[in-house]
Amino acid sequence: MTVTMREKGCTLSTIGFYIVLVGAVNWGLVGLGGFFGGDWNVVHMIFGSWAWLELAVYVVVGISGLMLVFGCKCDKCKVAGGQPM
């Protein structure tokens, strides 16, 4: 899948796509931080003092990932072929 700017899918599908993209970058930074001995978890850096909010962000990223895997079922996304954006 390539990231391009195009008019396909509904707004919720597009937002979900970008949430997954940001979540993937965060987990990439967590992995790199592990190799270099640092804590590079951006979500924890921002919301670390509010553990419930940090967990809520992870849940939203997970739900967005599932939506990306299974596709959105709205009429606009069906016409666009289920592709985000």
C-alpha positions as CSV (number, residue, x, y, z in Angstrom):
1,M,0.0,0.0,0.0
2,T,1.4,3.4,-0.9
3,V,0.5,6.6,0.8
4,T,-0.9,9.0,-1.8
5,M,-3.4,11.9,-1.6
6,R,-6.5,10.9,-3.4
7,E,-10.3,11.2,-2.9
8,K,-11.4,7.7,-1.9
9,G,-13.4,6.4,1.0
10,C,-15.2,8.2,3.8
11,T,-13.8,10.6,6.3
12,L,-13.7,8.0,9.1
13,S,-11.7,5.6,6.9
14,T,-9.2,8.4,6.1
15,I,-8.8,9.4,9.7
16,G,-8.4,5.7,10.7
17,F,-5.7,5.3,8.1
18,Y,-3.7,8.3,9.5
19,I,-4.2,7.0,13.0
20,V,-2.7,3.7,12.0
21,L,0.1,5.4,10.2
22,V,1.0,7.5,13.3
23,G,0.7,4.4,15.5
24,A,3.1,2.5,13.2
25,V,5.6,5.3,13.5
26,N,5.3,5.3,17.3
27,W,5.9,1.5,17.5
28,G,8.8,1.9,15.1
29,L,10.3,4.5,17.5
30,V,9.6,2.1,20.5
31,G,11.6,-0.6,18.7
32,L,14.5,1.8,17.8
33,G,14.5,3.1,21.4
34,G,14.9,-0.5,22.6
35,F,18.0,-1.0,20.4
36,F,19.6,2.3,21.5
37,G,18.7,2.1,25.2
38,G,16.0,4.8,25.3
39,D,12.3,5.1,25.8
40,W,11.0,6.7,22.6
41,N,7.3,5.9,23.1
42,V,5.8,9.2,22.0
43,V,2.3,8.3,23.3
44,H,3.8,7.6,26.7
45,M,5.8,10.9,26.6
46,I,2.6,12.8,25.9
47,F,0.0,11.0,28.0
48,G,2.2,9.1,30.5
49,S,0.8,10.9,33.5
50,W,-2.7,9.9,32.5
51,A,-2.5,6.1,32.1
52,W,-6.2,5.7,31.2
53,L,-5.8,8.2,28.3
54,E,-2.6,6.4,27.1
55,L,-4.5,3.1,27.0
56,A,-7.4,4.7,25.3
57,V,-5.1,5.9,22.5
58,Y,-3.8,2.4,22.1
59,V,-7.4,1.1,21.8
60,V,-8.2,3.7,19.2
61,V,-5.1,2.7,17.2
62,G,-6.1,-0.9,17.4
63,I,-9.7,-0.3,16.3
64,S,-8.4,1.8,13.4
65,G,-6.1,-1.1,12.4
66,L,-9.0,-3.5,12.4
67,M,-11.0,-1.1,10.3
68,L,-8.1,-0.9,7.9
69,V,-7.8,-4.7,7.7
70,F,-11.5,-5.5,7.3
71,G,-12.4,-2.3,5.5
72,C,-15.2,0.2,6.1
73,K,-18.7,-0.9,5.1
74,C,-20.2,2.5,4.3
75,D,-21.6,3.3,0.8
76,K,-18.8,5.7,-0.1
77,C,-16.1,3.2,0.8
78,K,-17.9,0.4,-1.2
79,V,-17.9,2.6,-4.3
80,A,-14.2,3.5,-3.7
81,G,-13.4,-0.2,-3.5
82,G,-12.8,-0.2,0.2
83,Q,-9.6,1.8,-0.1
84,P,-8.8,4.5,2.5
85,M,-8.4,8.0,1.2
